Amino acid sequence: MSKIGKIAKIIIPSVLLGIFFIWLGTKDLTEVQQKEIIDSFKNADYFWIFISLLIAMISHVSRAIRWQYSLDAVNIKTSFWNRYLTLLINYFTNLAIPRAGEVTRCALMSRYEKKPFEKIFGTMIVERLVDLIMLFVIMLGFIFFQYEVVYDFLLPKIQSKLAFLQNVSALSFLIGFMLLGMMILLGIILFVKKSNSRIAKKISELWQGLYDGMMTIFTMKDKMMYFIHTIIIWVSYICMFGICFKALPETAEVGVATMVAGFVFGTLAMILTQGGLGAYPLFVMQGLAIYDIAETTGYALGWIIWTSQTVMVVLAGIIAVIVLPLYNRKRTQV
């Protein structure tokens, strides 16, 4: 299979899935609801969207700074601008090909900094592991502190199909959810240990890579600064999402819990689909519906946030692609 064919095999299913989510989110809309969504776009205060984008760029600065601490653990010194520009290219590339951005980012750093790709890529594992832990903590914290709200929202949707859940309490629901997760994890561990299949070996290699990457957290010198920048990054993510609520009158006064709900659901959409295409607005709508935000409002807000962030990633990525070689050409001439 040609390289174009392989890329198409990755991209096309993701795009089709995104189109499916767009159809799923719009198929039952009435003319009145369609008008409400269009009016939300027209009447939105885009000043707050602009502020959101500024916060996003600040989070990228903090992420580029944080990267150097893990690079120091493997004795690699790099230029801040190379880290920052390759990070922007990372996000840009991921819009087209899932997870290709991380490989591209490390390859460009290896090329321009003349350092081993394997070591640089190892630091990427640390970064992704820490981000995964932070996302898990936020999601678990949201479920723990808001489990009654989540329970009241989700349970009616599945009780009609599962009659034995009619008398389940909110606490039992939470405990059951956590036990189910532990059972799945235990099943994966047993499968990896007992099986000699290709999938089991891949999972084992992935775990070993994650473990090796995690160990560099303990060997890096500036652990506290790494932790501080991690907090800055994730607080920025929540803030850049939450501040967009000011753009619509219907969501301008919502509470923090509502914002976090939308953030958690939206993040899940970004993980499950290519760049969140189609799924992001739909998931945000569902997250906000937990707190009685009208579906049309939640859907419109999701599209406003997704569109603005995507445009920013595309523009910043194109600029980075142009500037990166020019910057390094200038460096070599000095």
Salt bridges, closest charged atoms under 4 A:
ASP28 OD2 - LYS27 NZ 2.79
ASP39 OD2 - LYS35 NZ 2.90
ASP72 OD1 - LYS77 NZ 3.07
GLU102 OE2 - ARG99 NH2 3.03
GLU102 OE2 - ARG128 NH2 2.69
GLU113 OE2 - ARG331 NH1 3.37
GLU127 OE2 - ARG63 NH1 3.01
GLU127 OE2 - ARG105 NH1 3.00
GLU127 OE2 - ARG128 NH1 3.60
ASP131 OD2 - ARG63 NH1 2.79
ASP131 OD1 - ARG66 NH2 3.48
ASP131 OD2 - ARG128 NH1 3.10
